[in-house]
Amino acid sequence: MARINVHLHGKARDGAYSTLIDTYSTRLEGRGVNLIRHSGKLSLDEYISKLQKERGNLILLDENGPSISTELFVKKWNSWKSSAKTIHLAIGPVDGWKDDFPLEHEKLGLGPLTMTYEMAAVVLLEQLYRCSEIERGSRYHRQ
């Protein structure tokens, strides 16, 4: 069973986002999901370099990436969890990714709206939690 690592560049600037990120990160403990916070002092090149050294599949959260439904996200979750490789979901820094960097890696969008990287982290972690709850058969997700 593979691990899913969520990479976040820097700390949330707003305490409300920080609380939500911590809440979902705690809920995901023991479910194969790990939040990795990289120093906000890292330049974009340093952050990219750290991500490229990770073993496994790197998927970039990008506002121009394809958006998927929760049902498709659950299918991806199941695929990731059954993979032998670690999945690295990377949320970009404040100013986004370099134009040439995302072309090398799979991209995933969270919808057509532009949002802060902190909000993207909350949305991504909530969807991962939702997938884990669907997998458990809980009543968290209602259709």
Secondary structure, 3 states (H helix, E strand, C coil): CCCEEEEEECCCCCHHHHHHHHHHHHHCCCCCEEEEEECCCCCHHHHHHHHHCCCCEEEEECCCCCECCHHHHHHHHHHHHHCCCCEEEEECCCCCCCCCCHHHCEEEECCCCCCCHHHHHHHHHHHHHHHHHHHHCCCCCCC
